[in-house]
Amino acid sequence: MSRILASGVIAPGTKLAEQHLADRFGISRDRMRRILHRLGHEGRLALVPNRGARVIDPGHADARIVYEARRVLEGGIAFSITERITPDEIEALASLHAQERDAIERGDDAAAMRLGGALHLGLAELTHNSLIVDTLRSMVHRTSTLLSYFGPRDGPACSCREHSSIIEAVTTRNPMRAREAMCSHLSLVETRLRMRPRCETVDLDTLVRDEIARTVRPVTAAPERADEDQPTPVGAT
């Protein structure tokens, strides 16, 4: 559901009916309700009182609000961590950035966008402040939706180059330079947004069917377990 919502090709405002989706995914309605509520609290969809879950209807007014908030928050993050960041932490950020660059070279824009978001969250985590991290995570989810609808085709590549400048600025241990690099990047991302959605909408049922077909893999038969409450093995679906 996260990947479907992030695709940017569902018509804004589309109703996400619990029973309908539960039937498509082959799960209970109660479980589907919990999934939708979790995604709503993460900012990936809208939970409308008395109307249920709906696809977010993003707009440029929302973009201005979110990017202004991100500049305030992330500018402060970059400023606060720069003087005390360790070599190991810089190496971890550089590793994330290298993965982002590799995804762009492969043409996997979705992976590049996820890794770019992870880089921003990685910087926030260096504050060791859970409230800052949770607040930024919600903002990243909202801007991911905006980029899915209005982002230019070459957006991930541009952001990747700007991420290089942010890491370089942080490495200099100059707080003012780091804050300026972060705020400049976020402003540039905002200015690159298109005036109209970049994709034609796709039927929700088609997206669900395609996503299930893409992710489901043949499962080799395994001995039945006596205790169904045992943990699921790592890697199992």
N, C-alpha and C positions, 0 to 999 in steps of 0.2 A: 504493500500500500504506500509506503514511503516513496518508492521509486515511481510509482504511478502518479502520485501527487506532484512529484518533482519534475515530471516530464514536460509540464507546461503546455500540454495539448488537450487538456480537459476543459470544456467550456466553464468559465467562471460562474459560480453560483450553482453548479450542478448538485442536486441532492444526492447524498450518500446514504441510501436506505439500508438500515442494518440487516433486515431479513434478506433483501435482494443480494447484498454482498456476501452474507453468510452462506447462502445457497451456492453462489459462484465459487467461493473458496472451499466449500465443503466443511465448514465449521459451524459451531452453534451461534445462535443470535447473541447470546450473552457474551461469548468471547469476542464477537465482532464489535459489540458495543464497547467493551473494554479497550479494544484496539483503537477505535475511533476517538474515544475520550482521551486516550494517551496522546494520539497524534494531535488532537485539538489543544491539549495543554502544552505541547511542544511547539505550537504555532504553525503546524503544517496544514491545518484545515480550520474552518470556522465552525464553532459550536453555537448555533442560534437557538435561543430559548423558544420552546414550543414548536420549533421547526426542524430540529435535529442537526446533523452534520452536513456541511456543504463545502464545496471547493471554494477556496479563497478567491475573492474578486479583487485582484491587485490593481493598483493604479499609480499614476505618477505623483499624486498628492501623498499617498502612502510612502512612496519611495523617498520623498523629501524628508518626511518625518523620521523614517527609519535610518537613513544615511546621516542625518544630522545627529541623531542619538548615537550612532556608531562612531562618528568622528569624536564626539565628546568622550565617550567611554574608551574607545581604543587608542585615542591620542593619549589619554591618561595612562592606559596600560603600558604603551610603548615608553612613555616618559619614566614611569615608576620602576620598570624592570631593567632598564638599560645599564644603570651603574652597577647592578649587583648580579647580572646574568653570568653563569659559569661557562667555561669552555665546553663542558659536556652538554649543557642546555643548548648552546649555539650549534653544536654538532647535530643534536636531535632535530632542531629546526631546519638545518641544512639538508638532512636526510629526507624530511617531509617534502621540502622544496624540490629535491632531486626526483622524488616519486611523481610530484605534480608535473615536472618538466617531461618526464618519460611518458606520462599519460597523454600529454599534448602531442608529443612526437608520434604516438600510436594513433592519434585521432580520436581518443576516448575523452570527449569533452565532459561527460558526466562524471567520470572518475577524477578528472582534473578539477572540476568544481568542488567535489567532496574533499579532495586533498587540500585545495585552497582554503576551504572553510576550516579544516582540521588545523592548518597552520595558524589561522587567526585564533582558534581556541587554544592551541598550544601556547601561544604568547600569553593569553589570559590566564592559563593554568599556572604560569610562573609567578603570578601575584599571590598564589596560595590562598585565594579568597573565593570560597565557593559561591557567594552571592554574585560576584563579578562574572564568574564562569557561567553560571546558570542564566544570568541576564543576557550575556553575549550569545549564548547558544540559542536562545529564543530569537534574537535579532538575526542571527545567521540563517535560521530556518526561514524567516520572513524574506530576507533578501534573496535566498536561493529560489523562492517562488517567483519573486520579481524578475530575477535573471532568466528563469525558465521561460517566462512570457515575453519579456522585453529585451533580454540581453542580445548583443550582436553575436554573429557566428564566431568571430575571432576574439570574443571577450576573454575566455580562459587564457589565451596566449598573452594578451595584454596584461592581465592580472598577474600572470606568472612573472613577467619582467619586472613589474612593480614590487612583487614580493621579494625579488632579489635585492632591490634598493632598500626595502625595509630591513632585511637581515643584515645587509652591509652597514646600514645606519646603526642598528643595535650593536653590531660588533665593534663599532668605534667608541662605544660607551659614552656617546654624546646624547643626553636625554632630549635636548631641543631638536636635534637633527632627526632622531628616531620618531618623535611626535610629528614632525613636519612630513616625514616620508609616509607615515601611516595615514595622516589626514589627506595628503595629496592623492594617495592611492584610492581612498574611499570616495573622494570628490570626482576623480576621473571615472571610476566605475559608474557613478550616478550619471555623469554627463554622457556616457556611452549608451544609456538605455534608449531603446527605440520608442517612437511615439505610438506605434501600433504593435500588437502581438506578432511575434515572428513566425508563428506556425498556425496552420489550420487546425481546428479542433477535431478530436477523434472521440468516437463513442466509448463510454466508460466500459461497457461489456467487452468490447474489442481489446481494450488495454488490459483488462483483467485476464482475459483468455491468453493473450500473447505473453503476458508476464508469467503466468503459470507455466505455459509451454516452455518458456525460456529458462526457468529456474528449476523445474522438476527434473530430476535425474533418475535413471533406473536404480532401484534399490536391491542389493543382493540379499537373499533370504538369510535371516539370522535366527539362532535358537531363541525361543520364546523365553522371556524373563518371568520369574515367579512374582517378583515385586515390581509392579508397574510404576511405583513411586520412586524407583531408583533414578539417579541422574541420567540424562541423555548423554551418550558418549560425545566427546568433542568432534565436530565435523558432521554429526548426524543432522538431518533436517526434520 
